[in-house]
Amino acid sequence: MSCEEEKIRICFISGKLGDVDGVSLEVDKWVHVLKNMGHEIFTMAGRYAQPVSGVPSDNQILIKQIDFASEEQRSYETQVFPHLSKNPPFLSDDRLEHVKASLQGKGKELANQMFELIQNHRIDVLVAQNTNAMPMTLLGGFAVYYLATEKRVATIFHHHDFWWERSRFSNNNIRDLLNIIMPPSDLGTEHVVISSYAEHILKSIKRVQPMVIHNCEDFDNPPKLDDYNRDFRKDLGYSDEDILIVQPTRIVPRKRIEDSVALVALFQEKYPELAPRIRFIISLYQGDELDDSYINDIQGMAVRMKVNLELISQRVASVRGKDKQGNKLYTNRDVLIHADLVTYLPIWEGFGNALLEAIAARVPVIITTYLVYKTDIKVCGFNHIEVRDRYDHYGRLIIDNDIVKKMYRALTDRTYRDKMTEGNFNIASREFGYPTLKAKLGEMFDRFQHEILASRNRVSKSMHNYYV
């Protein structure tokens, strides 16, 4: 069986889909490419922010128990992740053992329910999206683990980042369980990661051989002005003369949005004649795991530094449409096509979806040289305005004067800007476009073909035994 020759019934599993987070966006891209390769796509999610484009509604299965915000998840989080609660409960040894047993027991129950769905839909292979890397859906993680190892359903674990990389999860009371299932290292499972750094980590820690498939973008159909997004500026109250500096990310601490605010303030101080025209826009919403403290800090900082901060997430979605008030909903691509500059200064990223989106929109990017950028992206030959990942003793990013000068040139020198953005577009199109993704996905399924065929036969036999 070759991936190009055999139609496969593929099911993506995640706690949330159809949203603007990196996992949801990457699923959308994989779905698009795999569907065009002739495969049938299903999804299982705890919540759909929007329907998954290209997947029939009957194939989009809702499993509320695996929602990031389900009652079960919140209850388990409170007990096993002390950093997620201001006043975490005391867990005696007996109570902790009860919680662990509950997780495993309910995980198996959920796996049995999901296996019936797999039988009914004759699903050949699962693609588990971060369910067994980040414990934001613990029951989902346990259920997928049991499906892969006990029910022996062919499962590809697609890891975007890992629990030990997040302080709120690395301090926990169930490290022994997480070490088993997040991610598992059982024979017969396949692992995909999004960077060479993650590949190295899994090889070292788990002794598995993951495949690297970088984040991708549809450079054959890049963002462009059209009848839908042409009035974006007018619709949101911006003039043609306004300078839109866009932070095209969610509002989470690792994005270091405070450094972007400081950068904009420094630019305004250096070029006061442009300051009245600058609008600093954050296009996406606050992260799932946060209270309001971080966004309040960012807003307070912007006021003190006289940065005109605009939060527009209520008008941005994964697909175009209208909100309940009848206002247009724009995609991040629609926002970026109107951007004059993009700030992207994370201290850590699994890869960099927002970066690829900005490159596709041909916008100059001011970027920190975070680890994965240095190992997997910069080496391709991109020309961005780079800020070295150096921080002072207060934890603030050190921004040299030449960065501000390059920002000014990118805003005022059209030849310089076009040469930079067009060159970056051509590199990214070659390295991270859909043709590259298609080739990698074909290689991945060919590599796993024998397990997929065996799983198909096992599921078919289990249906026969069940009905007899």
Backbone torsions as a table, in degrees:
resi	resn	phi	psi	omega
1	MET	NA	129.8	171.4
2	SER	-111.3	147.2	179.6
3	CYS	-58.5	-28.8	-179.4
4	GLU	-77.8	-21.3	-171.6
5	GLU	-102.9	-31.2	-172.8
6	GLU	-108.1	129.9	176.0
7	LYS	-77.1	125.4	-178.3
8	ILE	-113.4	141.9	175.9
9	ARG	-98.3	107.5	-169.5
10	ILE	-110.4	132.7	178.9
11	CYS	-120.7	121.8	174.6
12	PHE	-88.9	135.5	179.9
13	ILE	-122.4	130.4	177.3
14	SER	-157.5	156.4	175.7
15	GLY	-65.7	-26.6	-178.8
16	LYS	-150.2	139.9	175.8
17	LEU	-139.2	167.2	177.3
18	GLY	74.6	23.6	-177.9
19	ASP	-115.2	-169.8	-177.0
20	VAL	-104.0	8.5	175.2
21	ASP	-74.8	164.2	-175.0
22	GLY	-60.2	-39.5	-179.5
23	VAL	-64.5	-47.7	179.7
24	SER	-60.6	-42.9	-178.8
25	LEU	-64.6	-40.4	-179.0
26	GLU	-70.0	-35.3	174.7
27	VAL	-60.5	-43.8	179.1
28	ASP	-55.8	-41.4	-178.3
29	LYS	-69.4	-44.3	178.2
30	TRP	-62.1	-42.2	179.0
31	VAL	-59.4	-46.8	-178.8
32	HIS	-58.4	-48.7	-176.7
33	VAL	-69.1	-44.7	-177.9
34	LEU	-67.3	-36.3	176.9
35	LYS	-63.7	-42.3	178.6
36	ASN	-68.0	-20.1	175.5
37	MET	-82.8	-3.0	174.6
38	GLY	101.6	6.4	-177.5
39	HIS	-90.0	156.4	177.5
40	GLU	-96.9	132.5	-172.3
41	ILE	-112.6	137.2	172.4
42	PHE	-125.6	160.8	173.1
43	THR	-137.4	148.2	169.2
44	MET	-127.8	124.8	-178.5
45	ALA	-146.2	153.3	175.8
46	GLY	-76.9	-22.7	179.6
47	ARG	-157.4	141.8	173.6
48	TYR	-115.2	107.6	176.5
49	ALA	-63.3	-38.3	171.9
50	GLN	-143.1	155.7	174.2
51	PRO	-58.9	146.6	178.7
52	VAL	-76.2	119.5	-176.0
53	SER	-61.5	134.0	176.3
54	GLY	89.1	-5.7	179.9
55	VAL	-108.8	122.8	179.2
56	PRO	-53.8	144.3	-176.3
57	SER	-59.1	-34.6	179.2
58	ASP	-67.5	-19.0	179.8
59	ASN	-92.4	-2.3	-179.9
60	GLN	-100.4	101.2	-170.6
61	ILE	-96.2	130.6	179.1
62	LEU	-96.8	125.4	175.7
63	ILE	-127.1	94.1	-169.9
64	LYS	-62.6	-25.5	-177.5
65	GLN	-64.7	-21.1	-177.2
66	ILE	-100.4	7.5	175.3
67	ASP	-63.5	139.0	177.6
68	PHE	-56.3	-29.8	-175.5
69	ALA	-106.5	18.2	179.7
70	SER	-65.6	157.5	178.9
71	GLU	-59.9	-40.2	179.6
72	GLU	-62.8	-44.9	-178.9
73	GLN	-62.4	-46.2	-179.6
74	ARG	-61.9	-38.8	179.9
75	SER	-65.9	-46.4	179.4
76	TYR	-65.5	-41.7	-179.8
77	GLU	-57.2	-45.6	-178.3
78	THR	-58.0	-34.8	-175.0
79	GLN	-87.5	-31.7	-171.5
80	VAL	-108.8	-12.7	178.8
81	PHE	-120.6	90.9	-174.8
82	PRO	-57.4	-31.5	-176.8
83	HIS	-72.7	-9.0	-179.0
84	LEU	-91.6	-2.9	-179.3
85	SER	-128.4	141.1	176.3
86	LYS	-69.4	-34.4	177.9
87	ASN	-129.6	75.9	-177.1
88	PRO	-63.3	141.2	-179.3
89	PRO	-70.3	151.7	174.3
90	PHE	-75.9	132.3	178.5
91	LEU	-113.3	114.2	172.4
92	SER	-71.7	166.1	178.4
93	ASP	-59.1	-41.1	180.0
94	ASP	-65.5	-41.8	180.0
95	ARG	-65.4	-40.3	179.3
96	LEU	-63.0	-42.0	178.2
97	GLU	-63.1	-35.9	177.2
98	HIS	-64.4	-43.0	179.2
99	VAL	-62.7	-43.1	178.9
100	LYS	-62.7	-43.5	179.7
101	ALA	-64.1	-37.9	178.9
102	SER	-64.0	-45.0	178.7
103	LEU	-58.5	-46.2	-177.8
104	GLN	-69.5	-41.5	-179.2
105	GLY	-66.0	-48.2	179.5
106	LYS	-68.3	-32.1	176.3
107	GLY	-62.2	-40.7	177.8
108	LYS	-67.5	-41.6	177.2
109	GLU	-58.4	-44.6	179.8
110	LEU	-66.0	-38.5	177.5
111	ALA	-60.8	-39.2	177.8
112	ASN	-63.9	-41.0	177.8
113	GLN	-64.5	-43.1	-179.2
114	MET	-68.7	-32.0	178.6
115	PHE	-65.7	-36.3	175.8
116	GLU	-61.8	-40.1	177.3
117	LEU	-64.8	-40.2	177.9
118	ILE	-62.2	-41.3	176.7
119	GLN	-63.6	-49.0	-175.6
120	ASN	-62.3	-35.5	-178.3
121	HIS	-97.0	2.2	178.5
122	ARG	51.4	48.6	-178.6
123	ILE	-75.9	134.0	-177.1
124	ASP	-89.1	-36.5	-173.5
125	VAL	-152.1	141.9	175.5
126	LEU	-99.0	142.3	170.1
127	VAL	-118.2	102.5	-174.0
128	ALA	-87.4	113.6	-172.4
129	GLN	-92.5	93.2	177.0
130	ASN	66.4	5.1	-179.6
131	THR	-63.9	-28.5	-177.1
132	ASN	-118.4	34.2	174.4
133	ALA	-133.1	-36.2	-178.6
134	MET	-126.5	121.4	-170.3
135	PRO	-81.4	48.2	178.0
136	MET	-87.1	-8.5	168.8
137	THR	-139.0	85.1	-174.9
138	LEU	-62.9	-45.0	178.7
139	LEU	-63.9	-37.9	176.7
140	GLY	-62.1	-41.6	179.4
141	GLY	-63.0	-45.2	178.5
142	PHE	-66.2	-41.3	-179.1
143	ALA	-62.1	-45.8	179.7
144	VAL	-64.6	-39.4	178.2
145	TYR	-58.7	-45.2	-179.5
146	TYR	-69.8	-35.4	176.2
147	LEU	-61.2	-41.2	-176.7
148	ALA	-74.7	-38.9	-170.1
149	THR	-101.3	-29.2	-179.5
150	GLU	-103.7	-44.9	176.3
151	LYS	-80.1	-16.0	177.7
152	ARG	57.1	42.5	171.5
153	VAL	-80.9	131.1	178.9
154	ALA	-55.2	124.8	-174.3
155	THR	-136.0	128.6	173.3
156	ILE	-107.1	118.3	179.7
157	PHE	-91.3	113.9	179.7
158	HIS	-100.9	106.7	-174.4
159	HIS	-99.9	126.9	178.5
160	HIS	-100.4	-34.6	174.6
161	ASP	-161.2	173.5	-171.2
162	PHE	-127.8	153.8	-173.6
163	TRP	-62.7	-32.1	-178.3
164	TRP	-74.1	-7.1	176.6
165	GLU	-88.2	-5.4	-177.9
166	ARG	-118.5	122.2	-176.4
167	SER	-61.0	-32.1	-177.8
168	ARG	-68.4	-20.5	178.2
169	PHE	-108.0	-26.9	-175.7
170	SER	-66.4	-28.9	173.2
171	ASN	-92.2	104.7	-173.7
172	ASN	-149.1	170.3	-178.6
173	ASN	-103.9	5.6	-176.1
174	ILE	-130.0	35.6	-177.1
175	ARG	-55.6	-37.1	-179.1
176	ASP	-62.1	-39.6	178.8
177	LEU	-72.8	-43.2	179.3
178	LEU	-61.2	-36.6	179.4
179	ASN	-64.4	-23.8	179.5
180	ILE	-84.4	-43.3	-169.9
181	ILE	-107.0	-11.6	-173.1
182	MET	-129.5	90.0	-14.3
183	PRO	-88.6	164.6	176.7
184	PRO	-75.7	160.0	176.5
185	SER	-123.5	21.8	-177.5
186	ASP	-66.7	148.9	176.2
187	LEU	-62.7	144.7	177.4
188	GLY	92.3	-4.8	175.8
189	THR	-100.6	149.4	179.9
190	GLU	-114.7	141.8	-177.7
191	HIS	-124.0	137.6	175.9
192	VAL	-126.2	134.1	176.4
193	VAL	-124.7	168.8	-172.2
194	ILE	-107.3	4.9	178.5
195	SER	-152.8	159.3	177.0
196	SER	-68.5	-28.1	176.1
197	TYR	-63.4	-47.0	179.0
198	ALA	-63.9	-36.2	176.0
199	GLU	-59.3	-46.8	180.0
200	HIS	-62.0	-42.8	-178.5
201	ILE	-63.2	-46.4	-178.8
202	LEU	-66.7	-37.9	176.6
203	LYS	-61.7	-40.4	-176.4
204	SER	-74.3	-44.3	-172.8
205	ILE	-86.5	-42.9	-171.9
206	LYS	-104.1	-10.7	-178.1
207	ARG	58.2	36.8	173.9
208	VAL	-110.7	165.1	-177.7
209	GLN	-114.1	81.4	-177.7
210	PRO	-73.3	157.4	173.7
211	MET	-98.6	140.1	178.9
212	VAL	-95.7	120.9	170.7
213	ILE	-127.5	106.1	-178.0
214	HIS	-66.0	158.8	169.3
215	ASN	-56.1	150.0	-176.8
216	CYS	-132.9	172.7	-179.8
217	GLU	-149.7	152.5	-179.9
218	ASP	-85.1	82.7	-179.2
219	PHE	-77.6	-12.8	174.8
220	ASP	-75.0	-21.1	176.9
221	ASN	-130.8	69.7	-175.1
222	PRO	-71.9	163.3	175.7
223	PRO	-58.4	143.2	178.0
224	LYS	-153.2	160.5	174.7
225	LEU	-68.0	132.7	176.1
226	ASP	-144.8	-176.2	-176.2
227	ASP	-64.1	-25.2	-178.3
228	TYR	-79.0	-47.2	-172.2
229	ASN	-97.6	-2.0	-174.4
230	ARG	-59.3	-31.9	-176.7
231	ASP	-98.3	19.3	-178.9
232	PHE	-53.7	-49.2	-177.4
233	ARG	-61.0	-48.1	-178.8
234	LYS	-63.7	-41.4	-177.6
235	ASP	-61.5	-37.5	-178.0
236	LEU	-98.7	7.0	172.8
237	GLY	88.9	20.4	178.3
238	TYR	-103.6	144.3	177.3
239	SER	-92.4	168.3	177.5
240	ASP	-66.3	-23.9	-178.9
241	GLU	-84.9	-14.6	179.4
242	ASP	-65.2	142.4	175.1
243	ILE	-97.6	112.4	-176.6
244	LEU	-95.9	108.3	174.2
245	ILE	-100.4	115.3	-168.6
246	VAL	-110.0	132.7	168.9
247	GLN	-102.9	98.6	-169.5
248	PRO	-89.0	48.4	-173.8
249	THR	-133.9	170.9	168.3
250	ARG	-72.4	166.2	-178.1
251	ILE	-98.2	91.0	177.8
252	VAL	-134.6	150.3	-172.5
253	PRO	-57.3	-36.2	-177.0
254	ARG	-68.2	-14.4	174.9
255	LYS	-75.7	-13.6	177.0
256	ARG	52.1	53.0	-177.9
257	ILE	-67.3	-24.3	175.7
258	GLU	-60.9	-32.2	177.5
259	ASP	-71.2	-33.5	176.3
260	SER	-67.7	-40.3	176.4
261	VAL	-60.7	-45.3	179.4
262	ALA	-62.6	-37.8	178.6
263	LEU	-64.1	-45.2	179.0
264	VAL	-63.2	-41.3	178.5
265	ALA	-62.1	-42.2	178.3
266	LEU	-63.2	-40.3	178.3
267	PHE	-63.8	-43.0	179.7
268	GLN	-64.8	-35.9	178.0
269	GLU	-66.4	-38.5	-178.4
270	LYS	-75.0	-35.1	-177.0
271	TYR	-127.7	71.4	-174.9
272	PRO	-61.7	-23.4	179.6
273	GLU	-67.1	-21.8	178.8
274	LEU	-95.4	-16.0	-173.0
275	ALA	-54.0	-43.4	-178.2
276	PRO	-63.3	-19.2	-176.2
277	ARG	-93.4	-9.2	-171.8
278	ILE	-83.9	131.7	172.3
279	ARG	-123.1	118.6	177.8
280	PHE	-95.1	114.9	-170.7
281	ILE	-111.7	129.3	168.3
282	ILE	-106.1	119.6	-168.4
283	SER	-87.8	-26.2	-174.0
284	LEU	-110.2	176.6	-168.0
285	TYR	-89.4	175.3	176.1
286	GLN	-67.5	144.1	-178.0
287	GLY	-61.9	154.5	-175.9
288	ASP	-59.9	-31.5	-168.6
289	GLU	-93.6	4.3	-170.1
290	LEU	-107.7	153.7	164.4
291	ASP	-88.8	-163.0	-174.2
292	ASP	-88.1	0.0	-171.9
293	SER	-63.4	-41.7	-176.7
294	TYR	-68.3	-45.5	179.9
295	ILE	-65.4	-35.3	177.0
296	ASN	-64.4	-39.6	177.5
297	ASP	-63.0	-42.5	179.9
298	ILE	-63.6	-45.1	-179.7
299	GLN	-64.4	-41.3	178.0
300	GLY	-63.7	-39.9	178.2
301	MET	-63.7	-42.2	179.8
302	ALA	-62.7	-40.0	178.2
303	VAL	-63.5	-46.6	-179.4
304	ARG	-62.5	-36.7	-176.7
305	MET	-92.4	3.3	177.2
306	LYS	60.7	40.3	174.5
307	VAL	-99.5	126.5	-179.3
308	ASN	-77.6	93.3	-175.5
309	LEU	-91.5	131.4	179.4
310	GLU	-123.3	124.4	175.3
311	LEU	-104.6	116.7	-172.3
312	ILE	-121.9	19.8	-174.1
313	SER	-60.7	-26.0	-179.7
314	GLN	-67.9	-12.6	179.9
315	ARG	-111.8	11.1	-177.6
316	VAL	-125.0	131.4	-179.3
317	ALA	-140.2	175.8	-179.3
318	SER	-72.9	-24.8	176.9
319	VAL	-135.3	155.9	177.8
320	ARG	-67.3	153.1	178.9
321	GLY	170.4	-152.0	177.7
322	LYS	-135.4	149.1	176.2
323	ASP	-84.6	-176.0	-175.6
324	LYS	-64.9	-23.5	179.2
325	GLN	-89.1	0.1	179.2
326	GLY	88.2	7.5	177.8
327	ASN	-79.1	149.2	176.8
328	LYS	-62.8	139.6	168.9
329	LEU	-104.7	127.9	-179.5
330	TYR	-104.6	155.6	171.8
331	THR	-88.2	167.7	176.1
332	ASN	-60.5	-32.7	177.0
333	ARG	-62.5	-41.7	178.3
334	ASP	-61.7	-39.5	178.8
335	VAL	-65.9	-45.7	-173.9
336	LEU	-66.8	-29.7	-179.7
337	ILE	-66.9	-17.4	177.2
338	HIS	-101.7	-1.0	-177.0
339	ALA	-76.7	144.1	173.9
340	ASP	-94.1	-33.8	175.3
341	LEU	-146.1	155.2	174.5
342	VAL	-121.6	132.8	171.5
343	THR	-101.1	134.0	-179.6
344	TYR	-150.1	89.0	-170.1
345	LEU	-121.1	47.8	-176.7
346	PRO	-69.9	153.7	171.9
347	ILE	-86.8	-21.1	178.6
348	TRP	-154.3	137.2	172.2
349	GLU	-143.7	144.9	173.4
350	GLY	-65.9	-38.9	171.8
351	PHE	-150.6	-86.1	179.9
352	GLY	154.4	63.8	179.0
353	ASN	-58.4	-43.4	-177.7
354	ALA	-63.2	-33.8	177.6
355	LEU	-63.4	-46.6	179.7
356	LEU	-63.2	-37.8	177.4
357	GLU	-63.0	-41.8	179.4
358	ALA	-65.8	-41.0	178.1
359	ILE	-62.8	-42.5	179.3
360	ALA	-61.5	-32.8	179.0
361	ALA	-83.5	0.3	179.3
362	ARG	58.6	51.4	178.4
363	VAL	-114.2	136.7	174.7
364	PRO	-63.7	140.1	-176.1
365	VAL	-120.3	130.1	169.1
366	ILE	-97.1	120.5	-167.8
367	ILE	-137.3	143.8	171.3
368	THR	-81.4	152.9	178.1
369	THR	-88.8	64.0	178.2
370	TYR	-66.6	165.7	-167.2
371	LEU	-54.1	-55.1	-175.4
372	VAL	-68.0	-29.6	174.4
373	TYR	-60.1	-43.7	-179.0
374	LYS	-68.1	-38.7	-174.0
375	THR	-82.4	-34.3	-169.7
376	ASP	-121.3	-14.5	-173.2
377	ILE	-116.5	-54.6	-178.6
378	LYS	-55.8	-36.4	-177.3
379	VAL	-63.3	-15.0	178.8
380	CYS	-76.4	-13.2	176.6
381	GLY	103.6	19.2	-179.2
382	PHE	-65.7	154.8	177.0
383	ASN	-120.4	86.7	176.8
384	HIS	-109.0	168.8	171.4
385	ILE	-84.6	101.5	-170.2
386	GLU	-97.4	133.2	172.9
387	VAL	-109.5	118.7	-179.8
388	ARG	-59.6	143.3	-177.6
389	ASP	-79.5	69.7	177.1
390	ARG	-118.5	138.6	-175.7
391	TYR	-130.5	145.1	179.7
392	ASP	-81.3	-177.7	-174.6
393	HIS	-70.8	-8.6	172.6
394	TYR	-93.6	-0.3	-179.1
395	GLY	85.3	10.1	-178.5
396	ARG	-89.4	142.2	177.3
397	LEU	-63.7	134.0	177.7
398	ILE	-86.1	116.4	-176.3
399	ILE	-112.1	114.2	-179.7
400	ASP	-77.9	158.0	-177.5
401	ASN	-62.3	-30.5	-177.2
402	ASP	-67.0	-22.9	176.4
403	ILE	-64.8	-45.1	180.0
404	VAL	-64.9	-38.5	178.4
405	LYS	-64.5	-40.1	178.4
406	LYS	-67.5	-35.7	175.4
407	MET	-60.4	-45.7	-179.6
408	TYR	-61.0	-43.5	-179.4
409	ARG	-64.7	-39.7	178.9
410	ALA	-63.8	-27.8	179.5
411	LEU	-84.4	-25.8	-170.6
412	THR	-115.7	-16.4	-177.9
413	ASP	-110.8	97.9	-173.7
414	ARG	-63.6	-38.1	-180.0
415	THR	-63.0	-46.2	178.1
416	TYR	-60.5	-45.3	-178.8
417	ARG	-62.0	-48.9	-176.3
418	ASP	-64.7	-40.2	179.1
419	LYS	-63.4	-42.1	179.4
420	MET	-64.1	-52.4	-173.3
421	THR	-71.3	-36.5	179.8
422	GLU	-69.7	-40.4	177.1
423	GLY	-62.6	-43.5	178.8
424	ASN	-64.4	-39.8	179.1
425	PHE	-60.6	-45.3	-177.9
426	ASN	-64.7	-40.4	178.1
427	ILE	-65.2	-48.4	-177.4
428	ALA	-64.8	-36.5	178.3
429	SER	-61.2	-38.8	179.6
430	ARG	-74.6	-43.2	-172.6
431	GLU	-85.2	-34.7	-169.7
432	PHE	-130.2	24.4	179.5
433	GLY	-86.4	176.7	-178.3
434	TYR	-64.2	-34.8	175.7
435	PRO	-58.9	-39.8	176.7
436	THR	-64.9	-43.3	177.9
437	LEU	-61.1	-44.5	179.9
438	LYS	-58.7	-45.1	179.7
439	ALA	-62.8	-41.8	-179.3
440	LYS	-67.2	-41.2	179.7
441	LEU	-67.1	-38.7	176.0
442	GLY	-60.6	-43.7	177.8
443	GLU	-62.8	-40.3	-178.1
444	MET	-63.8	-47.2	-178.2
445	PHE	-72.2	-33.3	175.1
446	ASP	-63.6	-39.4	179.9
447	ARG	-64.5	-29.8	-174.5
448	PHE	-106.2	10.3	-168.7
449	GLN	-61.4	-39.3	-177.1
450	HIS	-66.4	-39.1	178.3
451	GLU	-68.3	-36.0	178.9
452	ILE	-65.0	-44.9	178.1
453	LEU	-62.5	-42.9	179.1
454	ALA	-63.5	-40.8	178.7
455	SER	-64.6	-41.7	178.1
456	ARG	-57.8	-43.6	179.5
457	ASN	-66.6	-39.9	179.9
458	ARG	-64.5	-43.6	179.6
459	VAL	-64.0	-41.5	179.2
460	SER	-62.4	-44.1	179.3
461	LYS	-65.8	-38.0	179.9
462	SER	-64.5	-34.0	177.3
463	MET	-66.3	-43.3	-179.9
464	HIS	-61.6	-46.4	179.8
465	ASN	-63.8	-37.1	-177.7
466	TYR	-65.7	-45.5	-175.1
467	TYR	-76.5	-29.3	176.9
468	VAL	-72.2	NA	NA
